[in-house]
């Protein structure tokens, strides 16, 4: 049996906005909601990594998952939503972001209505 030729399906990158609570009330972070499994496995396995690998993975979260955020430093300068911006945060803030992000994985109840402009073709 020969497979039918069908149109390619484009998997669109989806984002979700995380609204932090507690000590970080008012912090909002937009992240990729449909992160590739390879990125997810690497980031979720960071507890067992050495310090250099851990920093690399934390930077990867900033570069591959973050889309935007409203974070500034104490001087009022915007922190970039990148690996450099993430490593500028203290561990408690980073853990709060990752905790909220992992709550959104596997479900789309908090997805923003519009997918981001970046798309991945399959």
N, CA, C and O atoms as a GROMACS GRO file, in nm:
protein
  488
    1UNK      N    1   0.085  -0.118   0.000
    1UNK     CA    2   0.000   0.000   0.000
    1UNK      C    3   0.090   0.124   0.000
    1UNK      O    4   0.185   0.132   0.078
    2UNK      N    5   0.060   0.219  -0.085
    2UNK     CA    6   0.136   0.342  -0.096
    2UNK      C    7   0.066   0.450  -0.015
    2UNK      O    8  -0.055   0.468  -0.024
    3UNK      N    9   0.145   0.524   0.065
    3UNK     CA   10   0.088   0.631   0.147
    3UNK      C   11   0.041   0.744   0.056
    3UNK      O   12   0.104   0.774  -0.045
    4UNK      N   13  -0.070   0.805   0.093
    4UNK     CA   14  -0.121   0.920   0.019
    4UNK      C   15  -0.027   1.038   0.038
    4UNK      O   16   0.034   1.055   0.144
    5UNK      N   17  -0.014   1.117  -0.064
    5UNK     CA   18   0.061   1.242  -0.051
    5UNK      C   19  -0.035   1.346   0.003
    5UNK      O   20  -0.141   1.371  -0.054
    6UNK      N   21   0.004   1.404   0.112
    6UNK     CA   22  -0.081   1.507   0.173
    6UNK      C   23   0.000   1.634   0.191
    6UNK      O   24   0.123   1.634   0.184
    7UNK      N   25  -0.071   1.743   0.213
    7UNK     CA   26  -0.004   1.870   0.241
    7UNK      C   27   0.076   1.856   0.370
    7UNK      O   28   0.041   1.779   0.459
    8UNK      N   29   0.184   1.932   0.377
    8UNK     CA   30   0.261   1.936   0.501
    8UNK      C   31   0.181   2.010   0.606
    8UNK      O   32   0.111   2.107   0.577
    9UNK      N   33   0.193   1.964   0.727
    9UNK     CA   34   0.128   2.029   0.840
    9UNK      C   35   0.231   2.111   0.913
    9UNK      O   36   0.336   2.059   0.953
   10UNK      N   37   0.203   2.238   0.932
   10UNK     CA   38   0.296   2.326   1.003
   10UNK      C   39   0.259   2.330   1.150
   10UNK      O   40   0.147   2.368   1.186
   11UNK      N   41   0.353   2.292   1.235
   11UNK     CA   42   0.333   2.300   1.380
   11UNK      C   43   0.370   2.442   1.422
   11UNK      O   44   0.486   2.482   1.412
   12UNK      N   45   0.272   2.514   1.468
   12UNK     CA   46   0.296   2.653   1.507
   12UNK      C   47   0.343   2.660   1.651
   12UNK      O   48   0.294   2.588   1.738
   13UNK      N   49   0.438   2.747   1.674
   13UNK     CA   50   0.488   2.770   1.809
   13UNK      C   51   0.381   2.843   1.889
   13UNK      O   52   0.332   2.948   1.846
   14UNK      N   53   0.345   2.789   2.002
   14UNK     CA   54   0.245   2.849   2.090
   14UNK      C   55   0.314   2.908   2.211
   14UNK      O   56   0.417   2.858   2.257
   15UNK      N   57   0.256   3.014   2.262
   15UNK     CA   58   0.311   3.076   2.382
   15UNK      C   59   0.204   3.084   2.490
   15UNK      O   60   0.085   3.077   2.462
   16UNK      N   61   0.249   3.099   2.611
   16UNK     CA   62   0.160   3.120   2.723
   16UNK      C   63   0.223   3.223   2.816
   16UNK      O   64   0.346   3.233   2.826
   17UNK      N   65   0.140   3.297   2.884
   17UNK     CA   66   0.188   3.398   2.978
   17UNK      C   67   0.178   3.341   3.119
   17UNK      O   68   0.071   3.298   3.162
   18UNK      N   69   0.289   3.341   3.190
   18UNK     CA   70   0.294   3.296   3.329
   18UNK      C   71   0.282   3.418   3.417
   18UNK      O   72   0.360   3.512   3.404
   19UNK      N   73   0.186   3.418   3.508
   19UNK     CA   74   0.170   3.527   3.603
   19UNK      C   75   0.218   3.478   3.738
   19UNK      O   76   0.156   3.392   3.801
   20UNK      N   77   0.331   3.533   3.783
   20UNK     CA   78   0.392   3.488   3.907
   20UNK      C   79   0.315   3.542   4.028
   20UNK      O   80   0.251   3.646   4.021
   21UNK      N   81   0.324   3.468   4.136
   21UNK     CA   82   0.253   3.505   4.259
   21UNK      C   83   0.352   3.510   4.375
   21UNK      O   84   0.472   3.491   4.357
   22UNK      N   85   0.299   3.536   4.493
   22UNK     CA   86   0.383   3.539   4.612
   22UNK      C   87   0.480   3.656   4.609
   22UNK      O   88   0.442   3.768   4.577
   23UNK      N   89   0.604   3.627   4.643
   23UNK     CA   90   0.707   3.732   4.645
   23UNK      C   91   0.731   3.794   4.508
   23UNK      O   92   0.789   3.902   4.498
   24UNK      N   93   0.686   3.727   4.402
   24UNK     CA   94   0.711   3.775   4.266
   24UNK      C   95   0.583   3.822   4.199
   24UNK      O   96   0.575   3.828   4.076
   25UNK      N   97   0.483   3.856   4.280
   25UNK     CA   98   0.355   3.908   4.232
   25UNK      C   99   0.378   4.023   4.135
   25UNK      O  100   0.454   4.115   4.163
   26UNK      N  101   0.312   4.016   4.021
   26UNK     CA  102   0.324   4.120   3.919
   26UNK      C  103   0.422   4.084   3.809
   26UNK      O  104   0.422   4.147   3.703
   27UNK      N  105   0.505   3.983   3.832
   27UNK     CA  106   0.597   3.938   3.728
   27UNK      C  107   0.521   3.858   3.624
   27UNK      O  108   0.445   3.768   3.658
   28UNK      N  109   0.541   3.890   3.499
   28UNK     CA  110   0.479   3.817   3.389
   28UNK      C  111   0.588   3.770   3.294
   28UNK      O  112   0.678   3.846   3.259
   29UNK      N  113   0.578   3.644   3.253
   29UNK     CA  114   0.677   3.585   3.164
   29UNK      C  115   0.602   3.512   3.053
   29UNK      O  116   0.514   3.431   3.081
   30UNK      N  117   0.637   3.540   2.927
   30UNK     CA  118   0.579   3.468   2.814
   30UNK      C  119   0.680   3.361   2.773
   30UNK      O  120   0.796   3.391   2.747
   31UNK      N  121   0.634   3.235   2.768
   31UNK     CA  122   0.721   3.123   2.735
   31UNK      C  123   0.660   3.041   2.622
   31UNK      O  124   0.541   3.052   2.592
   32UNK      N  125   0.744   2.960   2.560
   32UNK     CA  126   0.697   2.867   2.458
   32UNK      C  127   0.621   2.757   2.529
   32UNK      O  128   0.673   2.695   2.622
   33UNK      N  129   0.498   2.732   2.487
   33UNK     CA  130   0.415   2.630   2.552
   33UNK      C  131   0.433   2.492   2.490
   33UNK      O  132   0.405   2.391   2.554
   34UNK      N  133   0.478   2.487   2.368
   34UNK     CA  134   0.500   2.358   2.303
   34UNK      C  135   0.649   2.339   2.274
   34UNK      O  136   0.691   2.328   2.158
   35UNK      N  137   0.725   2.337   2.380
   35UNK     CA  138   0.871   2.323   2.373
   35UNK      C  139   0.906   2.184   2.320
   35UNK      O  140   0.844   2.085   2.360
   36UNK      N  141   1.005   2.176   2.231
   36UNK     CA  142   1.048   2.044   2.183
   36UNK      C  143   1.087   1.953   2.300
   36UNK      O  144   1.144   1.999   2.398
   37UNK      N  145   1.057   1.826   2.288
   37UNK     CA  146   1.087   1.732   2.396
   37UNK      C  147   1.235   1.730   2.431
   37UNK      O  148   1.271   1.717   2.548
   38UNK      N  149   1.321   1.744   2.332
   38UNK     CA  150   1.465   1.742   2.362
   38UNK      C  151   1.504   1.856   2.455
   38UNK      O  152   1.586   1.837   2.545
   39UNK      N  153   1.445   1.972   2.434
   39UNK     CA  154   1.473   2.086   2.522
   39UNK      C  155   1.415   2.060   2.661
   39UNK      O  156   1.480   2.083   2.762
   40UNK      N  157   1.292   2.010   2.664
   40UNK     CA  158   1.227   1.980   2.792
   40UNK      C  159   1.308   1.878   2.873
   40UNK      O  160   1.330   1.898   2.992
   41UNK      N  161   1.351   1.770   2.810
   41UNK     CA  162   1.429   1.668   2.880
   41UNK      C  163   1.559   1.725   2.934
   41UNK      O  164   1.599   1.695   3.046
   42UNK      N  165   1.624   1.807   2.854
   42UNK     CA  166   1.750   1.866   2.899
   42UNK      C  167   1.728   1.959   3.018
   42UNK      O  168   1.803   1.953   3.115
   43UNK      N  169   1.627   2.043   3.010
   43UNK     CA  170   1.603   2.139   3.117
   43UNK      C  171   1.554   2.069   3.244
   43UNK      O  172   1.599   2.103   3.353
   44UNK      N  173   1.466   1.973   3.231
   44UNK     CA  174   1.414   1.904   3.349
   44UNK      C  175   1.520   1.817   3.415
   44UNK      O  176   1.507   1.786   3.534
   45UNK      N  177   1.624   1.778   3.343
   45UNK     CA  178   1.730   1.696   3.400
   45UNK      C  179   1.843   1.776   3.460
   45UNK      O  180   1.946   1.719   3.495
   46UNK      N  181   1.826   1.907   3.474
   46UNK     CA  182   1.938   1.990   3.518
   46UNK      C  183   1.978   1.968   3.663
   46UNK      O  184   2.089   2.005   3.700
   47UNK      N  185   1.892   1.909   3.746
   47UNK     CA  186   1.928   1.887   3.886
   47UNK      C  187   2.049   1.794   3.899
   47UNK      O  188   2.122   1.803   3.998
   48UNK      N  189   2.071   1.706   3.803
   48UNK     CA  190   2.180   1.611   3.809
   48UNK      C  191   2.303   1.657   3.731
   48UNK      O  192   2.401   1.582   3.720
   49UNK      N  193   2.300   1.775   3.677
   49UNK     CA  194   2.410   1.825   3.594
   49UNK      C  195   2.516   1.892   3.679
   49UNK      O  196   2.489   1.937   3.791
   50UNK      N  197   2.638   1.898   3.625
   50UNK     CA  198   2.745   1.975   3.689
   50UNK      C  199   2.717   2.123   3.673
   50UNK      O  200   2.628   2.161   3.597
   51UNK      N  201   2.791   2.207   3.744
   51UNK     CA  202   2.765   2.351   3.740
   51UNK      C  203   2.774   2.411   3.601
   51UNK      O  204   2.689   2.492   3.564
   52UNK      N  205   2.874   2.374   3.522
   52UNK     CA  206   2.886   2.430   3.386
   52UNK      C  207   2.769   2.386   3.299
   52UNK      O  208   2.712   2.466   3.226
   53UNK      N  209   2.734   2.259   3.308
   53UNK     CA  210   2.621   2.210   3.229
   53UNK      C  211   2.493   2.276   3.277
   53UNK      O  212   2.406   2.310   3.197
   54UNK      N  213   2.480   2.294   3.407
   54UNK     CA  214   2.361   2.357   3.462
   54UNK      C  215   2.346   2.499   3.409
   54UNK      O  216   2.236   2.540   3.371
   55UNK      N  217   2.455   2.574   3.406
   55UNK     CA  218   2.447   2.710   3.351
   55UNK      C  219   2.408   2.707   3.204
   55UNK      O  220   2.328   2.788   3.159
   56UNK      N  221   2.466   2.612   3.129
   56UNK     CA  222   2.433   2.601   2.986
   56UNK      C  223   2.283   2.573   2.968
   56UNK      O  224   2.218   2.631   2.881
   57UNK      N  225   2.229   2.486   3.050
   57UNK     CA  226   2.086   2.451   3.038
   57UNK      C  227   1.997   2.568   3.080
   57UNK      O  228   1.893   2.592   3.019
   58UNK      N  229   2.039   2.640   3.183
   58UNK     CA  230   1.961   2.757   3.226
   58UNK      C  231   1.963   2.862   3.115
   58UNK      O  232   1.861   2.925   3.086
   59UNK      N  233   2.078   2.882   3.054
   59UNK     CA  234   2.086   2.975   2.941
   59UNK      C  235   1.997   2.926   2.825
   59UNK      O  236   1.932   3.007   2.758
   60UNK      N  237   1.995   2.795   2.803
   60UNK     CA  238   1.913   2.739   2.696
   60UNK      C  239   1.765   2.768   2.721
   60UNK      O  240   1.692   2.796   2.627
   61UNK      N  241   1.722   2.761   2.845
   61UNK     CA  242   1.583   2.795   2.879
   61UNK      C  243   1.554   2.938   2.833
   61UNK      O  244   1.452   2.963   2.770
   62UNK      N  245   1.644   3.029   2.864
   62UNK     CA  246   1.625   3.168   2.823
   62UNK      C  247   1.625   3.186   2.673
   62UNK      O  248   1.546   3.265   2.620
   63UNK      N  249   1.713   3.114   2.604
   63UNK     CA  250   1.726   3.130   2.460
   63UNK      C  251   1.619   3.056   2.380
   63UNK      O  252   1.577   3.102   2.275
   64UNK      N  253   1.573   2.939   2.430
   64UNK     CA  254   1.481   2.855   2.354
   64UNK      C  255   1.336   2.859   2.401
   64UNK      O  256   1.246   2.825   2.325
   65UNK      N  257   1.312   2.900   2.525
   65UNK     CA  258   1.176   2.894   2.580
   65UNK      C  259   1.117   3.034   2.601
   65UNK      O  260   1.001   3.058   2.566
   66UNK      N  261   1.195   3.124   2.656
   66UNK     CA  262   1.141   3.259   2.682
   66UNK      C  263   1.110   3.332   2.553
   66UNK      O  264   1.187   3.326   2.457
   67UNK      N  265   0.998   3.400   2.551
   67UNK     CA  266   0.960   3.484   2.439
   67UNK      C  267   0.972   3.630   2.480
   67UNK      O  268   1.032   3.710   2.408
   68UNK      N  269   0.915   3.665   2.593
   68UNK     CA  270   0.924   3.801   2.645
   68UNK      C  271   0.894   3.798   2.794
   68UNK      O  272   0.845   3.698   2.846
   69UNK      N  273   0.925   3.908   2.861
   69UNK     CA  274   0.888   3.924   3.001
   69UNK      C  275   0.895   4.070   3.036
   69UNK      O  276   0.938   4.153   2.956
   70UNK      N  277   0.853   4.101   3.155
   70UNK     CA  278   0.852   4.242   3.198
   70UNK      C  279   0.952   4.267   3.310
   70UNK      O  280   0.927   4.350   3.397
   71UNK      N  281   1.065   4.198   3.310
   71UNK     CA  282   1.162   4.206   3.418
   71UNK      C  283   1.264   4.317   3.394
   71UNK      O  284   1.311   4.338   3.282
   72UNK      N  285   1.297   4.386   3.500
   72UNK     CA  286   1.404   4.486   3.499
   72UNK      C  287   1.495   4.458   3.618
   72UNK      O  288   1.456   4.387   3.711
   73UNK      N  289   1.614   4.515   3.616
   73UNK     CA  290   1.700   4.506   3.734
   73UNK      C  291   1.667   4.621   3.828
   73UNK      O  292   1.581   4.704   3.798
   74UNK      N  293   1.735   4.626   3.940
   74UNK     CA  294   1.704   4.729   4.040
   74UNK      C  295   1.731   4.870   3.990
   74UNK      O  296   1.675   4.966   4.042
   75UNK      N  297   1.816   4.883   3.890
   75UNK     CA  298   1.845   5.015   3.832
   75UNK      C  299   1.737   5.057   3.732
   75UNK      O  300   1.740   5.168   3.679
   76UNK      N  301   1.641   4.966   3.706
   76UNK     CA  302   1.534   4.997   3.612
   76UNK      C  303   1.564   4.959   3.469
   76UNK      O  304   1.484   4.986   3.379
   77UNK      N  305   1.680   4.896   3.445
   77UNK     CA  306   1.716   4.852   3.311
   77UNK      C  307   1.642   4.722   3.278
   77UNK      O  308   1.633   4.632   3.362
   78UNK      N  309   1.588   4.713   3.156
   78UNK     CA  310   1.521   4.590   3.113
   78UNK      C  311   1.621   4.475   3.109
   78UNK      O  312   1.733   4.491   3.061
   79UNK      N  313   1.579   4.360   3.160
   79UNK     CA  314   1.659   4.238   3.146
   79UNK      C  315   1.612   4.170   3.017
   79UNK      O  316   1.492   4.154   2.997
   80UNK      N  317   1.705   4.130   2.930
   80UNK     CA  318   1.662   4.065   2.806
   80UNK      C  319   1.604   3.926   2.835
   80UNK      O  320   1.655   3.855   2.922
   81UNK      N  321   1.496   3.887   2.763
   81UNK     CA  322   1.441   3.753   2.781
   81UNK      C  323   1.524   3.650   2.704
   81UNK      O  324   1.476   3.587   2.610
   82UNK      N  325   1.647   3.637   2.746
   82UNK     CA  326   1.745   3.549   2.682
   82UNK      C  327   1.820   3.473   2.790
   82UNK      O  328   1.795   3.490   2.910
   83UNK      N  329   1.913   3.390   2.748
   83UNK     CA  330   1.997   3.320   2.843
   83UNK      C  331   2.072   3.415   2.934
   83UNK      O  332   2.086   3.390   3.054
   84UNK      N  333   2.121   3.525   2.877
   84UNK     CA  334   2.192   3.624   2.959
   84UNK      C  335   2.100   3.684   3.064
   84UNK      O  336   2.142   3.707   3.177
   85UNK      N  337   1.975   3.710   3.027
   85UNK     CA  338   1.880   3.765   3.123
   85UNK      C  339   1.845   3.667   3.233
   85UNK      O  340   1.831   3.705   3.349
   86UNK      N  341   1.830   3.540   3.196
   86UNK     CA  342   1.795   3.437   3.294
   86UNK      C  343   1.906   3.420   3.397
   86UNK      O  344   1.880   3.411   3.517
   87UNK      N  345   2.031   3.414   3.351
   87UNK     CA  346   2.139   3.395   3.448
   87UNK      C  347   2.161   3.518   3.533
   87UNK      O  348   2.233   3.512   3.633
   88UNK      N  349   2.101   3.630   3.496
   88UNK     CA  350   2.107   3.750   3.580
   88UNK      C  351   2.008   3.743   3.696
   88UNK      O  352   2.019   3.820   3.792
   89UNK      N  353   1.912   3.651   3.688
   89UNK     CA  354   1.812   3.635   3.794
   89UNK      C  355   1.869   3.554   3.909
   89UNK      O  356   1.964   3.478   3.890
   90UNK      N  357   1.812   3.570   4.027
   90UNK     CA  358   1.852   3.480   4.136
   90UNK      C  359   1.776   3.348   4.120
   90UNK      O  360   1.676   3.341   4.049
   91UNK      N  361   1.826   3.246   4.187
   91UNK     CA  362   1.771   3.112   4.171
   91UNK      C  363   1.624   3.103   4.210
   91UNK      O  364   1.549   3.028   4.148
   92UNK      N  365   1.580   3.179   4.310
   92UNK     CA  366   1.440   3.174   4.351
   92UNK      C  367   1.346   3.222   4.242
   92UNK      O  368   1.240   3.163   4.220
   93UNK      N  369   1.384   3.330   4.173
   93UNK     CA  370   1.300   3.381   4.064
   93UNK      C  371   1.298   3.281   3.949
   93UNK      O  372   1.193   3.252   3.892
   94UNK      N  373   1.416   3.228   3.914
   94UNK     CA  374   1.423   3.130   3.806
   94UNK      C  375   1.338   3.008   3.840
   94UNK      O  376   1.264   2.958   3.754
   95UNK      N  377   1.348   2.958   3.962
   95UNK     CA  378   1.268   2.842   4.002
   95UNK      C  379   1.119   2.872   3.997
   95UNK      O  380   1.041   2.785   3.960
   96UNK      N  381   1.078   2.993   4.033
   96UNK     CA  382   0.936   3.030   4.026
   96UNK      C  383   0.888   3.028   3.881
   96UNK      O  384   0.777   2.983   3.853
   97UNK      N  385   0.972   3.076   3.789
   97UNK     CA  386   0.936   3.075   3.647
   97UNK      C  387   0.925   2.932   3.595
   97UNK      O  388   0.825   2.897   3.531
   98UNK      N  389   1.026   2.850   3.622
   98UNK     CA  390   1.026   2.712   3.573
   98UNK      C  391   0.909   2.634   3.633
   98UNK      O  392   0.846   2.553   3.564
   99UNK      N  393   0.879   2.658   3.760
   99UNK     CA  394   0.766   2.590   3.825
   99UNK      C  395   0.635   2.624   3.756
   99UNK      O  396   0.555   2.535   3.728
  100UNK      N  397   0.611   2.753   3.728
  100UNK     CA  398   0.489   2.794   3.659
  100UNK      C  399   0.485   2.739   3.517
  100UNK      O  400   0.380   2.696   3.470
  101UNK      N  401   0.599   2.740   3.449
  101UNK     CA  402   0.608   2.689   3.311
  101UNK      C  403   0.573   2.542   3.306
  101UNK      O  404   0.495   2.500   3.220
  102UNK      N  405   0.629   2.461   3.397
  102UNK     CA  406   0.602   2.318   3.395
  102UNK      C  407   0.456   2.287   3.426
  102UNK      O  408   0.404   2.185   3.382
  103UNK      N  409   0.389   2.374   3.503
  103UNK     CA  410   0.246   2.356   3.528
  103UNK      C  411   0.165   2.365   3.400
  103UNK      O  412   0.059   2.303   3.389
  104UNK      N  413   0.213   2.441   3.302
  104UNK     CA  414   0.137   2.462   3.178
  104UNK      C  415   0.162   2.354   3.074
  104UNK      O  416   0.085   2.343   2.979
  105UNK      N  417   0.268   2.276   3.089
  105UNK     CA  418   0.300   2.174   2.990
  105UNK      C  419   0.196   2.063   2.989
  105UNK      O  420   0.150   2.019   3.095
  106UNK      N  421   0.161   2.020   2.872
  106UNK     CA  422   0.065   1.910   2.859
  106UNK      C  423  -0.079   1.954   2.858
  106UNK      O  424  -0.168   1.870   2.840
  107UNK      N  425  -0.106   2.080   2.877
  107UNK     CA  426  -0.243   2.130   2.873
  107UNK      C  427  -0.241   2.268   2.814
  107UNK      O  428  -0.138   2.337   2.817
  108UNK      N  429  -0.354   2.310   2.760
  108UNK     CA  430  -0.354   2.440   2.697
  108UNK      C  431  -0.454   2.536   2.759
  108UNK      O  432  -0.499   2.630   2.694
  109UNK      N  433  -0.490   2.513   2.885
  109UNK     CA  434  -0.590   2.598   2.948
  109UNK      C  435  -0.542   2.743   2.963
  109UNK      O  436  -0.625   2.834   2.971
  110UNK      N  437  -0.412   2.764   2.968
  110UNK     CA  438  -0.359   2.899   2.986
  110UNK      C  439  -0.294   2.956   2.859
  110UNK      O  440  -0.230   3.060   2.865
  111UNK      N  441  -0.312   2.887   2.746
  111UNK     CA  442  -0.246   2.934   2.625
  111UNK      C  443  -0.303   3.066   2.579
  111UNK      O  444  -0.424   3.089   2.585
  112UNK      N  445  -0.215   3.152   2.534
  112UNK     CA  446  -0.259   3.276   2.473
  112UNK      C  447  -0.333   3.241   2.345
  112UNK      O  448  -0.307   3.137   2.284
  113UNK      N  449  -0.424   3.327   2.304
  113UNK     CA  450  -0.508   3.296   2.190
  113UNK      C  451  -0.434   3.293   2.058
  113UNK      O  452  -0.474   3.221   1.967
  114UNK      N  453  -0.328   3.369   2.044
  114UNK     CA  454  -0.256   3.377   1.918
  114UNK      C  455  -0.122   3.304   1.929
  114UNK      O  456  -0.049   3.325   2.026
  115UNK      N  457  -0.089   3.219   1.831
  115UNK     CA  458   0.044   3.159   1.830
  115UNK      C  459   0.147   3.266   1.800
  115UNK      O  460   0.115   3.369   1.740
  116UNK      N  461   0.271   3.243   1.840
  116UNK     CA  462   0.376   3.340   1.811
  116UNK      C  463   0.404   3.340   1.662
  116UNK      O  464   0.356   3.254   1.588
  117UNK      N  465   0.482   3.439   1.617
  117UNK     CA  466   0.511   3.452   1.476
  117UNK      C  467   0.606   3.343   1.426
  117UNK      O  468   0.608   3.312   1.306
  118UNK      N  469   0.682   3.284   1.517
  118UNK     CA  470   0.777   3.182   1.475
  118UNK      C  471   0.705   3.050   1.463
  118UNK      O  472   0.623   3.015   1.548
  119UNK      N  473   0.736   2.975   1.356
  119UNK     CA  474   0.672   2.847   1.331
  119UNK      C  475   0.778   2.743   1.299
  119UNK      O  476   0.887   2.775   1.252
  120UNK      N  477   0.744   2.620   1.326
  120UNK     CA  478   0.832   2.510   1.291
  120UNK      C  479   0.759   2.422   1.190
  120UNK      O  480   0.645   2.383   1.215
  121UNK      N  481   0.820   2.391   1.079
  121UNK     CA  482   0.758   2.304   0.979
  121UNK      C  483   0.795   2.161   1.008
  121UNK      O  484   0.907   2.131   1.049
  122UNK      N  485   0.698   2.074   0.987
  122UNK     CA  486   0.722   1.930   1.007
  122UNK      C  487   0.717   1.863   0.872
  122UNK      O  488   0.734   1.742   0.863
   0.00000   0.00000   0.00000
